[in-house]
Amino acid sequence: MIEKSSWLFLRLIALYSVAMLIWGVFGFLEYFFNFSIIPLQNPDFLNGTQFIHWLLITMSGVIFLKNYFTG
Protein backbone atom coordinates (compact mmCIF):
# COMPACT_ATOMS: atom_id res chain seq x y z
CA MET A 1 0.00 0.00 0.00
CA ILE A 2 2.77 2.45 0.93
CA GLU A 3 4.78 1.59 -2.20
CA LYS A 4 1.74 2.20 -4.39
CA SER A 5 0.97 5.54 -2.74
CA SER A 6 4.64 6.58 -2.99
CA TRP A 7 4.64 5.66 -6.69
CA LEU A 8 1.45 7.68 -7.25
CA PHE A 9 2.70 10.67 -5.25
CA LEU A 10 5.98 10.73 -7.19
CA ARG A 11 4.07 10.70 -10.49
CA LEU A 12 1.86 13.56 -9.30
CA ILE A 13 4.91 15.64 -8.37
CA ALA A 14 6.41 14.90 -11.80
CA LEU A 15 3.18 16.00 -13.49
CA TYR A 16 3.17 19.17 -11.40
CA SER A 17 6.80 19.81 -12.41
CA VAL A 18 5.89 19.49 -16.09
CA ALA A 19 3.13 22.06 -15.53
CA MET A 20 5.60 24.40 -13.78
CA LEU A 21 8.06 24.04 -16.65
CA ILE A 22 5.39 24.82 -19.26
CA TRP A 23 4.10 27.76 -17.23
CA GLY A 24 7.62 29.14 -16.85
CA VAL A 25 8.41 28.79 -20.55
CA PHE A 26 5.21 30.59 -21.55
CA GLY A 27 5.96 33.25 -18.95
CA PHE A 28 9.39 33.81 -20.48
CA LEU A 29 7.89 33.93 -23.99
CA GLU A 30 5.54 36.65 -22.84
CA TYR A 31 8.28 38.45 -20.90
CA PHE A 32 10.78 38.58 -23.75
CA PHE A 33 8.68 38.48 -26.93
CA ASN A 34 5.19 39.64 -25.84
CA PHE A 35 3.84 36.30 -27.10
CA SER A 36 0.82 35.43 -25.00
CA ILE A 37 -2.02 32.94 -25.15
CA ILE A 38 -3.34 34.18 -21.82
CA PRO A 39 -1.81 37.10 -19.91
CA LEU A 40 0.71 35.81 -17.38
CA GLN A 41 2.63 38.94 -16.47
CA ASN A 42 1.77 40.77 -13.29
CA PRO A 43 1.91 44.51 -14.04
CA ASP A 44 2.55 45.25 -10.36
CA PHE A 45 5.91 43.41 -10.46
CA LEU A 46 9.05 45.25 -11.44
CA ASN A 47 10.83 43.91 -14.52
CA GLY A 48 13.66 42.33 -12.53
CA THR A 49 11.23 40.75 -10.10
CA GLN A 50 9.17 39.32 -12.94
CA PHE A 51 12.32 37.80 -14.49
CA ILE A 52 13.29 36.15 -11.19
CA HIS A 53 9.72 34.88 -10.81
CA TRP A 54 9.81 33.11 -14.21
CA LEU A 55 13.35 31.88 -13.66
CA LEU A 56 12.47 30.21 -10.35
CA ILE A 57 9.29 28.64 -11.73
CA THR A 58 11.09 27.26 -14.78
CA MET A 59 14.07 26.01 -12.79
CA SER A 60 11.87 24.22 -10.25
CA GLY A 61 10.32 22.20 -13.06
CA VAL A 62 13.64 21.57 -14.82
CA ILE A 63 15.56 20.51 -11.71
CA PHE A 64 12.95 18.05 -10.47
CA LEU A 65 12.40 16.50 -13.90
CA LYS A 66 16.14 16.20 -14.53
CA ASN A 67 16.58 14.33 -11.26
CA TYR A 68 13.41 12.30 -11.83
CA PHE A 69 14.60 11.00 -15.19
CA THR A 70 18.26 10.52 -14.25
CA GLY A 71 17.46 8.75 -11.01
N, CA, C and O of each residue as an XYZ file, in Angstrom:
284
protein
N       0.823     -1.200      0.000
C       0.000      0.000      0.000
C       0.869      1.267      0.000
O       0.606      2.207     -0.750
N       1.902      1.281      0.845
C       2.773      2.453      0.929
C       3.561      2.617     -0.365
O       3.747      3.736     -0.842
N       4.032      1.490     -0.943
C       4.777      1.586     -2.198
C       3.898      2.140     -3.314
O       4.357      2.940     -4.128
N       2.653      1.722     -3.353
C       1.741      2.195     -4.388
C       1.433      3.685     -4.206
O       1.371      4.427     -5.187
N       1.243      4.123     -2.970
C       0.968      5.540     -2.736
C       2.216      6.383     -3.000
O       2.104      7.508     -3.486
N       3.405      5.854     -2.685
C       4.638      6.577     -2.995
C       4.823      6.715     -4.501
O       5.207      7.777     -4.989
N       4.550      5.644     -5.233
C       4.641      5.664     -6.691
C       3.691      6.706     -7.264
O       4.072      7.479     -8.143
N       2.449      6.731     -6.768
C       1.454      7.682     -7.248
C       1.846      9.117     -6.897
O       1.721     10.017     -7.728
N       2.315      9.329     -5.680
C       2.704     10.669     -5.254
C       3.881     11.187     -6.076
O       3.909     12.363     -6.438
N       4.839     10.334     -6.372
C       5.980     10.726     -7.195
C       5.527     11.110     -8.599
O       6.031     12.078     -9.168
N       4.588     10.369     -9.159
C       4.068     10.702    -10.491
C       3.299     12.020    -10.466
O       3.371     12.786    -11.427
N       2.583     12.294     -9.416
C       1.865     13.564     -9.300
C       2.819     14.748     -9.199
O       2.571     15.801     -9.786
N       3.900     14.579     -8.461
C       4.909     15.637     -8.372
C       5.565     15.848     -9.738
O       5.823     16.987    -10.127
N       5.835     14.774    -10.464
C       6.415     14.899    -11.804
C       5.449     15.625    -12.738
O       5.877     16.472    -13.521
N       4.184     15.316    -12.671
C       3.181     16.003    -13.485
C       3.113     17.485    -13.126
O       3.018     18.336    -14.011
N       3.162     17.789    -11.858
C       3.172     19.173    -11.399
C       4.430     19.896    -11.903
O       4.361     21.069    -12.272
N       5.566     19.208    -11.920
C       6.800     19.812    -12.406
C       6.736     20.101    -13.902
O       7.268     21.112    -14.361
N       6.093     19.227    -14.660
C       5.891     19.491    -16.087
C       5.042     20.743    -16.262
O       5.335     21.584    -17.111
N       3.987     20.866    -15.456
C       3.131     22.057    -15.529
C       3.920     23.317    -15.165
O       3.740     24.356    -15.801
N       4.782     23.245    -14.160
C       5.605     24.396    -13.779
C       6.559     24.777    -14.907
O       6.749     25.959    -15.190
N       7.153     23.783    -15.543
C       8.063     24.044    -16.649
C       7.337     24.726    -17.810
O       7.840     25.699    -18.371
N       6.172     24.223    -18.165
C       5.393     24.821    -19.258
C       4.980     26.240    -18.902
O       5.077     27.146    -19.729
N       4.522     26.430    -17.677
C       4.102     27.763    -17.228
C       5.277     28.745    -17.282
O       5.125     29.883    -17.726
N       6.435     28.295    -16.830
C       7.619     29.141    -16.850
C       8.062     29.491    -18.263
O       8.439     30.632    -18.530
N       8.019     28.525    -19.168
C       8.409     28.790    -20.554
C       7.463     29.795    -21.193
O       7.913     30.722    -21.866
N       6.163     29.626    -20.994
C       5.209     30.587    -21.545
C       5.349     31.962    -20.891
O       5.135     32.988    -21.537
N       5.708     31.975    -19.613
C       5.959     33.251    -18.949
C       7.158     33.970    -19.546
O       7.124     35.184    -19.745
N       8.227     33.215    -19.834
C       9.394     33.810    -20.481
C       9.074     34.275    -21.895
O       9.547     35.331    -22.315
N       8.281     33.507    -22.638
C       7.894     33.932    -23.985
C       7.144     35.259    -23.947
O       7.363     36.136    -24.783
N       6.268     35.390    -22.977
C       5.537     36.654    -22.844
C       6.464     37.769    -22.356
O       6.346     38.910    -22.803
N       7.370     37.454    -21.456
C       8.276     38.455    -20.899
C       9.218     39.015    -21.961
O       9.416     40.227    -22.040
N       9.794     38.142    -22.771
C      10.784     38.584    -23.746
C      10.200     38.988    -25.097
O      10.684     39.933    -25.719
N       9.164     38.284    -25.559
C       8.684     38.480    -26.927
C       7.239     38.978    -27.022
O       6.717     39.138    -28.125
N       6.592     39.224    -25.888
C       5.186     39.637    -25.839
C       4.268     38.641    -26.538
O       3.207     39.016    -27.037
N       4.673     37.379    -26.576
C       3.839     36.303    -27.102
C       3.001     35.773    -25.954
O       3.538     35.337    -24.936
N       1.676     35.811    -26.118
C       0.823     35.435    -25.002
C      -0.440     34.747    -25.488
O      -1.137     35.259    -26.364
N      -0.733     33.592    -24.921
C      -2.020     32.935    -25.150
C      -3.019     33.483    -24.140
O      -4.133     33.873    -24.489
N      -2.597     33.502    -22.886
C      -3.339     34.178    -21.823
C      -2.336     35.078    -21.107
O      -1.156     34.736    -21.032
N      -2.774     36.211    -20.584
C      -1.806     37.101    -19.915
C      -1.269     36.462    -18.627
O      -2.030     36.051    -17.751
N       0.052     36.392    -18.544
C       0.707     35.806    -17.381
C       1.475     36.824    -16.565
O       1.743     36.594    -15.386
N       1.832     37.938    -17.166
C       2.634     38.936    -16.472
C       1.786     39.676    -15.438
O       0.607     39.957    -15.655
N       2.412     39.976    -14.330
C       1.775     40.772    -13.294
C       2.284     42.208    -13.439
O       3.466     42.459    -13.201
N       1.430     43.145    -13.819
C       1.908     44.513    -14.036
C       2.409     45.200    -12.765
O       3.090     46.222    -12.844
N       2.082     44.653    -11.609
C       2.549     45.247    -10.357
C       3.991     44.863    -10.027
O       4.622     45.503     -9.185
N       4.517     43.824    -10.683
C       5.906     43.414    -10.462
C       6.839     44.313    -11.246
O       6.505     44.762    -12.343
N       8.005     44.576    -10.686
C       9.054     45.250    -11.435
C       9.637     44.264    -12.446
O       9.497     43.052    -12.286
N      10.293     44.787    -13.490
C      10.830     43.906    -14.522
C      11.806     42.883    -13.965
O      11.722     41.710    -14.328
N      12.718     43.278    -13.108
C      13.664     42.335    -12.532
C      12.979     41.287    -11.677
O      13.370     40.120    -11.693
N      11.978     41.683    -10.943
C      11.234     40.753    -10.099
C      10.488     39.742    -10.950
O      10.438     38.557    -10.617
N       9.910     40.206    -12.043
C       9.173     39.315    -12.939
C      10.120     38.290    -13.564
O       9.760     37.122    -13.714
N      11.333     38.725    -13.930
C      12.319     37.797    -14.491
C      12.689     36.721    -13.477
O      12.736     35.541    -13.823
N      12.949     37.107    -12.237
C      13.292     36.148    -11.187
C      12.132     35.188    -10.941
O      12.346     33.996    -10.718
N      10.928     35.695    -10.981
C       9.721     34.880    -10.813
C       9.685     33.764    -11.864
O       9.499     32.596    -11.523
N       9.863     34.125    -13.141
C       9.814     33.115    -14.208
C      11.017     32.186    -14.148
O      10.897     30.998    -14.445
N      12.161     32.710    -13.770
C      13.349     31.877    -13.656
C      13.158     30.797    -12.586
O      13.472     29.630    -12.822
N      12.656     31.173    -11.434
C      12.465     30.207    -10.350
C      11.402     29.166    -10.685
O      11.557     27.991    -10.353
N      10.328     29.591    -11.339
C       9.285     28.638    -11.728
C       9.822     27.638    -12.739
O       9.596     26.434    -12.613
N      10.534     28.138    -13.742
C      11.086     27.262    -14.776
C      12.123     26.313    -14.187
O      12.115     25.118    -14.484
N      13.009     26.838    -13.358
C      14.065     26.006    -12.790
C      13.517     24.946    -11.835
O      14.087     23.859    -11.738
N      12.441     25.235    -11.138
C      11.875     24.219    -10.248
C      11.370     23.028    -11.053
O      11.536     21.880    -10.641
N      10.755     23.300    -12.200
C      10.322     22.200    -13.063
C      11.493     21.456    -13.665
O      11.500     20.225    -13.680
N      12.489     22.180    -14.161
C      13.641     21.567    -14.816
C      14.434     20.705    -13.835
O      14.784     19.569    -14.154
N      14.713     21.223    -12.671
C      15.561     20.507    -11.709
C      14.893     19.217    -11.240
O      15.542     18.173    -11.172
N      13.606     19.281    -10.918
C      12.950     18.052    -10.469
C      12.891     17.026    -11.591
O      13.187     15.852    -11.369
N      12.513     17.454    -12.794
C      12.399     16.500    -13.897
C      13.748     15.911    -14.296
O      13.832     14.735    -14.650
N      14.794     16.714    -14.240
C      16.144     16.204    -14.532
C      16.499     15.095    -13.547
O      16.973     14.033    -13.950
N      16.274     15.336    -12.275
C      16.584     14.327    -11.258
C      15.619     13.139    -11.311
O      16.001     12.013    -10.990
N      14.390     13.386    -11.709
C      13.408     12.304    -11.832
C      13.824     11.326    -12.927
O      13.754     10.111    -12.743
N      14.255     11.862    -14.064
C      14.598     10.998    -15.190
C      16.008     10.436    -15.119
O      16.290      9.422    -15.757
N      16.903     11.063    -14.361
C      18.257     10.522    -14.248
C      18.441      9.662    -12.996
O      19.490      9.048    -12.803
N      17.429      9.627    -12.167
C      17.458      8.752    -11.010
C      18.202      9.308     -9.857
O      18.299      8.661     -8.814
